């Protein structure tokens, strides 16, 4: 059986409300105890969801610690279950744990809401790359090279390996490809990042979580991918866990429908994005050299990014800058619950099945509808989408999962199960692949006759839309 030499230094125990008492490696603590990591205490994990669900105010800090812990546990389970078929060094395990710890270092204020704000501002940006930049910035700023070397990590090789684990792919590992699947699984979406936030988010949202990640760990092992020409090692699960994995994706869908993409949450996020757009030319972030960056520029400088947390909302709210009055007014509307007027949700399955079945540019669809409505009615609208994919556009993710059978008595060989579990556990379109377009009026006072006209216009446009 493959073994990992344990760290002889005593780490630190955290009492986590999801996983209980967890012990983290001493090197993890060196990263945690930096201002750049501590900023995650002030970045809400669920964006503006807390404005709809009062208890949805958890932060990226505790989630990052949870993912670090689960990453280590997953490696332990794979080593125990796979025996001599795999060889994971103590350094590789530590790199996976550090990837779990640092995978969200690059998030901006209000997490994914910040990405949507930058997108609305014309900036194509993903937090994963900022996470890798932030990790390297921390190591350099606090001279942590000697700490890495103390635990056998080469600064050039292992730091890049951690970054590859955060991205979910890379070139440094060929045989041990399964290590890329632990934190950010680009092959089928089953990873410890999701396991932690499903449980953590469900807990604060008071939504029941039915799948059991501990069983998935217990019945996981590493196999050779039959579809790979390079004898690539990947994670597989016992065939009896197909239902458990189906439940995992059902939980994901449920969280998106009932919380992340709830229409009221989308309304608050739409207003938050509009507020940031109004503030971006008048609010700056200053770094130690004295250089200032606008809100839509801060991501280009990692020091500026390290100074951004949810506190900017208070800076804007209590600012005396007259240029921020519009942004302050919109923020006040959010706080006093004067939200945009909800017009309706339009399900493409029923309205236009032809475009539902196609891979379309949803951003283009939203913008075209918004332009058409504003042209017809002369008022401002906001258009959002409830767009579920289970990680893949209109594909049952069970197609991407490898399953193995229980070995026969005294037989140590592993046989893959080619049962099409995507047919055994089909995914309902309305639940797992929902396609709704949601329309909001930024003008609150509308007559019933106007609402009816706008509703008819939305239906007509979507019914006749062709990509």
C-alpha positions in Angstrom: 0.0 0.0 0.0 1.3 3.5 -0.8 2.2 5.5 2.2 2.8 9.1 3.0 5.3 10.1 5.6 3.4 12.3 8.1 4.7 15.8 9.1 6.4 15.5 12.5 5.7 19.2 13.4 2.5 19.7 15.2 0.1 21.9 13.3 -3.0 23.7 14.6 -6.5 22.4 15.3 -9.5 24.4 14.0 -12.9 23.7 15.4 -15.0 23.9 12.2 -18.8 23.9 12.3 -19.0 21.6 9.3 -16.1 19.1 9.7 -15.5 19.3 13.4 -11.9 19.4 14.8 -9.5 19.5 11.9 -5.7 19.6 12.0 -3.8 21.6 9.4 -0.1 21.4 8.3 2.3 24.0 9.8 3.0 25.4 6.4 -0.7 26.0 5.8 -0.6 28.1 9.0 2.2 30.3 7.6 0.0 31.2 4.7 -3.2 31.6 6.8 -1.4 34.0 9.2 -0.9 36.7 6.6 -3.0 39.8 5.9 -3.6 38.7 2.4 -5.2 35.4 3.5 -7.0 37.0 6.4 -8.8 39.3 4.0 -10.9 36.3 3.1 -12.7 36.8 6.4 -14.2 39.9 4.8 -15.3 38.5 1.5 -18.8 37.0 1.5 -18.9 33.6 -0.1 -22.4 33.9 -1.5 -22.2 37.4 -2.8 -25.5 39.3 -2.3 -27.4 36.2 -1.2 -27.2 37.4 2.4 -29.6 40.2 1.4 -32.3 37.5 0.7 -31.2 34.7 3.1 -30.2 36.5 6.3 -27.8 33.8 7.5 -26.0 33.5 4.1 -23.1 35.6 5.4 -20.3 33.0 5.6 -16.9 34.1 4.2 -14.2 32.6 1.9 -11.9 32.2 4.9 -13.7 29.2 6.5 -14.4 27.6 3.1 -10.8 27.7 2.2 -9.8 25.9 5.4 -12.5 23.3 4.8 -11.3 22.6 1.3 -7.7 22.2 2.5 -8.8 19.7 5.1 -10.9 17.7 2.7 -8.1 17.7 0.1 -5.8 16.0 2.6 -8.5 13.5 3.5 -9.2 12.6 -0.1 -5.5 11.9 -0.8 -5.4 9.7 2.3 -8.5 7.8 1.1 -7.1 7.3 -2.4 -3.8 6.0 -1.0 -5.5 3.6 1.3 -8.0 2.3 -1.3 -5.6 2.1 -4.2 -2.7 0.4 -2.4 0.5 -0.1 -4.5 -1.2 1.1 -7.7 -0.3 4.7 -6.9 2.6 6.5 -5.3 1.9 9.9 -3.7 4.8 11.7 -2.0 4.4 13.7 1.2 5.3 16.8 -0.9 2.6 16.1 -3.5 0.0 15.7 -0.8 1.1 19.0 0.8 0.8 20.7 -2.5 -2.8 19.5 -3.0 -3.6 20.7 0.5 -2.1 24.1 -0.2 -4.0 24.3 -3.5 -7.2 23.7 -1.5 -6.3 26.3 1.0 -5.3 29.0 -1.6 -7.8 28.2 -4.4 -9.9 31.3 -3.6 -7.2 33.7 -2.6 -7.9 35.8 -5.7 -11.6 36.5 -5.1 -12.7 40.1 -5.1 -15.5 41.7 -3.0 -18.7 39.6 -2.8 -16.9 36.7 -4.6 -18.5 35.8 -7.9 -20.5 39.0 -7.9 -17.2 40.8 -8.5 -16.5 38.7 -11.6 -20.0 39.6 -12.9 -19.3 43.3 -12.2 -16.0 43.2 -14.1 -17.8 41.4 -17.0 -20.4 44.2 -17.1 -17.5 46.7 -17.1 -16.0 44.9 -20.2 -13.3 43.0 -18.4 -12.7 39.3 -18.9 -11.3 38.1 -15.6 -11.4 34.9 -13.5 -10.5 34.6 -9.9 -8.4 31.5 -10.3 -5.5 33.3 -12.0 -5.6 36.0 -9.3 -5.4 33.2 -6.7 -2.2 31.8 -8.2 -0.8 35.4 -8.4 -1.7 36.1 -4.8 0.0 32.9 -3.6 3.2 33.8 -5.3 2.9 37.4 -4.0 2.5 36.1 -0.4 5.5 33.8 -0.7 7.7 36.6 -2.0 6.4 39.3 0.3 6.9 37.3 3.5 10.0 35.4 2.4 8.4 32.0 2.8 10.9 30.2 0.6 12.8 28.8 3.6 9.5 27.6 5.1 8.7 25.7 1.8 12.2 24.2 1.7 11.8 23.1 5.3 9.0 20.7 4.2 10.8 19.6 1.1 9.1 21.9 -1.4 11.1 23.4 -4.3 10.0 27.0 -4.8 10.0 26.9 -8.6 8.6 23.4 -9.2 6.2 22.9 -6.3 4.7 26.4 -6.3 3.9 26.0 -10.0 2.4 22.5 -9.2 0.2 24.1 -6.5 -1.0 26.6 -9.2 -1.7 23.8 -11.6 -3.8 22.1 -8.9 -5.8 25.3 -8.4 -6.4 25.6 -12.2 -7.3 21.9 -12.4 -4.8 20.9 -15.0 -1.2 21.3 -16.2 1.8 19.6 -17.6 4.0 18.9 -14.6 2.3 15.6 -13.7 1.5 13.0 -16.3 1.1 9.7 -14.5 -0.5 11.1 -11.3 -3.2 13.0 -13.2 -5.7 12.1 -10.5 -4.1 14.7 -8.2 -5.5 17.4 -10.5 -9.0 16.1 -9.9 -9.0 16.6 -6.1 -9.4 20.4 -5.7 -10.7 21.4 -9.1 -11.9 18.5 -11.2 -12.2 19.7 -14.8 -13.0 16.1 -16.0 -16.4 15.5 -14.3 -16.9 18.2 -11.6 -16.5 15.9 -8.6 -14.1 17.6 -6.2 -13.6 18.6 -2.6 -14.2 22.3 -3.3 -17.8 21.5 -4.2 -18.2 19.0 -1.3 -17.2 21.7 1.2 -19.3 24.5 -0.2 -22.4 22.3 -0.7 -22.3 21.4 3.0 -21.3 24.9 4.2 -23.7 26.8 2.0 -26.5 24.4 2.8 -25.9 24.8 6.5 -26.2 28.6 6.4 -29.1 28.5 4.0 -31.0 25.9 6.1 -31.3 23.7 3.0 -30.9 19.9 3.6 -27.9 18.2 1.8 -28.6 14.6 1.1 -25.4 13.3 -0.6 -22.6 11.7 1.6 -19.1 12.8 0.6 -17.6 10.4 3.2 -19.0 7.5 1.4 -17.6 8.7 -1.9 -14.2 8.9 -0.3 -14.6 5.5 1.2 -15.5 3.9 -2.1 -13.1 5.8 -4.4 -9.8 4.6 -5.9 -7.4 5.4 -8.7 -7.7 3.5 -12.0 -6.2 3.8 -15.5 -8.4 5.9 -17.8 -9.5 3.6 -20.6 -10.0 6.6 -22.8 -6.5 7.9 -22.4 -3.6 7.1 -24.7 -1.1 8.0 -22.0 -2.1 5.5 -19.3 -3.5 8.4 -17.3 -4.5 7.7 -13.7 -7.8 9.1 -12.7 -10.3 8.8 -9.8 -13.1 6.3 -10.0 -15.9 5.3 -7.7 -17.7 2.0 -6.8 -20.7 1.5 -9.1 -23.0 1.4 -6.1 -22.2 5.1 -5.5 -23.8 6.2 -8.8 -26.9 7.2 -6.9 -24.8 9.2 -4.4 -23.1 11.1 -7.2 -26.5 11.7 -8.8 -27.6 13.2 -5.4 -24.5 15.4 -5.4 -25.4 17.0 -8.7 -29.1 17.2 -7.6 -27.9 19.1 -4.5 -25.9 21.5 -6.7 -29.0 22.1 -8.9 -31.1 22.7 -5.8 -28.6 25.2 -4.3 -28.6 27.1 -7.6 -32.3 27.2 -8.0 -33.2 28.0 -4.4 -30.3 30.3 -3.5 -27.5 31.2 -5.9 -29.8 31.9 -8.9 -33.0 32.8 -7.0 -34.7 35.7 -8.8 -34.5 37.9 -5.7 -30.8 37.2 -5.3 -30.3 38.0 -9.0 -32.2 41.2 -8.5 -29.9 42.3 -5.6 -26.8 41.3 -7.6 -28.0 43.3 -10.6 -28.4 46.4 -8.4 -25.0 45.8 -6.8 -23.3 45.5 -10.2 -25.1 48.7 -11.3 -23.9 50.5 -8.1 -20.3 49.4 -8.7 -20.5 50.6 -12.3 -21.6 54.0 -11.1 -18.7 54.1 -8.6 -15.9 52.7 -10.7 -14.7 56.0 -12.2 -14.7 57.8 -8.8 -13.5 55.2 -6.4 -9.8 54.2 -6.3 -7.5 51.7 -4.6 -4.1 53.1 -3.6 -1.0 50.8 -3.2 2.2 51.5 -1.2 3.9 53.2 -4.1 1.1 55.8 -4.3 -0.3 54.5 -7.6 -4.1 54.5 -7.7 -6.3 52.0 -9.5 -10.0 52.2 -10.4 -12.3 49.5 -9.4 -12.2 47.9 -12.8 -8.4 48.1 -12.8 -7.5 46.7 -9.4 -7.3 43.1 -10.7 -4.3 44.2 -12.9 -2.1 44.8 -9.8 -2.0 42.0 -7.1 -1.2 44.5 -4.3 -4.3 46.5 -5.2 -6.3 43.3 -5.3 -5.1 42.4 -1.9 -6.6 45.6 -0.5 -10.1 44.9 -1.8 -12.7 43.3 0.4 -16.4 43.9 1.1 -15.4 47.0 3.1 -15.6 49.0 -0.2 -19.4 49.0 0.2 -19.0 50.9 3.5 -16.4 53.2 2.0 -18.9 54.1 -0.7 -21.9 54.3 1.6 -20.2 56.8 4.0 -18.2 58.7 1.4 -18.6 62.5 1.2 -17.5 62.5 -2.5 -20.4 64.1 -4.5 -19.3 62.0 -7.5 -20.5 58.9 -5.6 -24.0 60.1 -4.9 -25.6 58.0 -7.6 -23.8 54.9 -6.3 -24.7 55.7 -2.7 -28.4 56.2 -3.7 -28.5 52.8 -5.3 -26.8 51.1 -2.3 -29.3 52.8 0.0 -32.1 51.3 -2.2 -30.6 47.9 -1.6 -30.4 48.4 2.1 -34.0 49.7 2.3 -35.3 46.9 0.1 -36.4 49.2 -2.8 -35.4 46.6 -5.4 -35.9 46.7 -9.2 -39.4 45.7 -10.3 -39.6 42.1 -11.2 -41.3 41.6 -14.6 -41.2 37.9 -15.0 -39.2 34.7 -15.7 -39.4 33.1 -19.1 -38.6 29.4 -19.5 -37.0 28.7 -22.9 -38.1 25.0 -22.7 -41.7 26.1 -23.1 -41.2 29.4 -25.1 -38.5 28.4 -27.6 -37.3 24.8 -27.4 -35.3 25.3 -30.6 -32.8 27.6 -29.0 -32.9 25.7 -25.7 -31.4 22.7 -27.4 -28.6 24.8 -28.9 -25.4 26.1 -27.4 -26.1 29.8 -27.5 -24.4 32.9 -26.3 -26.6 33.8 -23.3 -24.9 37.1 -22.8 -25.8 38.1 -26.3 -29.4 37.0 -25.8 -29.7 39.0 -22.6 -28.2 42.1 -24.2 -30.5 41.9 -27.3 -33.6 41.5 -25.2 -32.5 44.4 -23.0 -31.9 46.7 -26.0 -35.2 45.7 -27.6 -37.2 46.5 -24.4 -35.5 49.8 -23.8 -36.1 50.8 -27.4 -39.8 49.9 -27.2 -40.6 51.4 -23.7 -38.0 54.0 -23.2 -37.1 52.9 -19.7 -34.1 51.0 -18.3 -34.2 47.2 -17.8 -32.1 44.6 -16.2 -31.9 41.1 -17.7 -30.4 38.0 -16.0 -30.5 34.3 -16.7 -31.0 31.2 -14.6 -28.7 28.9 -16.5 -28.0 25.5 -15.1 -25.5 23.1 -16.7 -24.3 20.6 -14.0 -20.8 21.6 -15.2 -21.5 20.6 -18.8 -24.0 22.1 -21.3 -27.0 19.7 -21.5 -24.8 16.7 -20.7 -25.6 14.3 -17.8 -22.3 14.5 -15.8 -22.6 10.8 -14.9 -21.4 10.2 -18.5 -18.0 11.6 -17.4 -17.6 9.5 -14.3 -15.7 6.2 -14.2 -17.2 3.4 -12.0 -15.6 0.1 -10.9 -17.1 -3.2 -9.8 -16.6 -4.9 -6.4 -13.7 -7.3 -6.8 -14.6 -11.0 -6.7 -13.5 -13.2 -3.8 -9.7 -13.3 -3.6 -9.5 -11.3 -6.9 -7.4 -8.2 -6.5 -7.9 -6.9 -10.1 -10.2 -4.0 -10.7 -12.9 -4.2 -13.4 -14.5 -1.0 -14.7 -18.3 -1.0 -14.9 -19.6 0.2 -18.3 -23.2 0.5 -17.3 -24.6 3.8 -18.7 -25.6 5.3 -15.3 -26.7 8.5 -17.1 -29.7 6.4 -18.3 -30.3 4.8 -14.9 -30.4 8.2 -13.3 -31.6 10.6 -16.0 -31.7 14.3 -15.2 -34.9 16.3 -15.7 -34.5 19.3 -17.9 -36.5 21.6 -15.7 -34.5 20.7 -12.6 -30.9 20.1 -13.8 -30.7 22.2 -17.0 -33.1 25.1 -16.4 -33.0 27.9 -18.9 -34.9 31.0 -17.6 -34.5 34.6 -18.7 -35.5 37.0 -15.9 -36.5 40.6 -16.6 -36.5 43.5 -14.2 -37.5 47.1 -14.6 -35.3 49.8 -13.0 -38.3 52.0 -12.9 -40.4 51.0 -9.8 -43.7 52.7 -10.6 -45.3 50.9 -13.5 -49.0 50.6 -14.3 -50.6 47.2 -14.8 -51.1 47.9 -18.4 -47.4 48.7 -18.8 -46.5 45.4 -17.1 -48.7 43.5 -19.4 -47.2 45.1 -22.5 -43.7 44.4 -21.3 -44.5 40.8 -20.5 -46.0 40.3 -24.0 -42.9 41.9 -25.5 -40.6 39.6 -23.6 -42.5 36.5 -24.7 -42.7 37.6 -28.3 -39.0 38.4 -28.5 -37.9 35.1 -26.9 -40.3 33.1 -29.0 -38.9 34.5 -32.2 -35.3 34.8 -31.2 -32.7 32.9 -33.3 -29.1 32.8 -32.4 
